[in-house]
Amino acid sequence: MKIAITGAEGFLGQHIRFYLLPYQERGEHTVVVVPKDAFEQVEDLRARLESCDAIIHLAGMNRGDDAEMYKTNIGLARTLVLACEGVKPHIVFASSTHIERDTMYGTSKKEAGDILEAWGKENDARVSIMVLPHIFGEFAKPFYNSAVATLCHQIAHNLPSEINPDAQVELIHARDVARHVIDLLNKEGGLTRIEGRSIGLATVYEMLRSQADQYQNGVMPTLNNSFERALFMTLHSHLFPVMFPRKLEIKPSEQGNLFEIVRSNKPDQVFFSTTIPGATRGNHYHTHKFERFCVIRGNAQITLRKLLTNETRVYDVSGEQPVVIDMPSYWTHNITNTGSDEMLAVFWISEQYDSNDPDTYYEPV
């Protein structure tokens, strides 16, 4: 399918594009990024959408003046249906549980959905309305996108957090939302309430605080399920790159020096490799696991690039002064031997290798 995404540069838009990258690599889907200014001219928007099989409509306003927010969200929906004149793409609209509340934001999302549904009935086209709970995940903006992002930011920067002990949230990770979006593209349309995990915000903070305390003390926290893993990967996105590179403590003995790379509360995987001069390993990314790199002999350059961007981090490392660098989710990475001798590196990975779910996707840095 050829899939257009409005609001593609936003938090959820990024994650849907992350999710679609492997499909694009296999030639199964094509993604059209619809910029915000395309909505200024219906003709411009129509030209971008005319050959699309589906539109994932994420663009909108969820903060600010009530009147402006209402006008913006309704206006985007009206412009979108005008641009779809003569074509019948499947529209998937990201709505919110706020439609169940008496807020201007909720009203604007409800009425925007009504506009899209009316267009679908008039044109015999599919329209899917997703009612989404509180979305969290990597790259969400603190104090804007997500309460979880705010807590992670405050913990990472040693800032105080004020939490209502009675506050309850319904949480879903952005990648899970992306999966639901793609599933809906193969369905007939209609209203779908996406369920999240109901939990106290104070409990979420306690979990994040415990994970951060362990991690900052050199222990990889035990992640018992996908929710705990998603929370930690979100926290880790705020700790990176603030914590890195981290110097390892040298523990000398008569036999030589010992460097402890990582501690964990449950089985994981540690391995090492040798690399000939000039050779590069990697050029891939992960979505739910991450690695720790440590060069213990020779010289190397470790390079990371955030997906969909040109943002990079480059670390020149040496076995003479071992450091550790963690590879966060959605950052493609590689390691190159920059020395004249064979390079030896030790790697820790957060999960045992599973051939049915390797979670390793090729992407050049």
Summary of the structure (lengths in Angstrom):
residues: 365
radius of gyration: 23.0
end to end distance: 26.5
largest distance: 82.0
contacts: 1150
relative contact order: 0.10
helix: 33%
strand: 32%
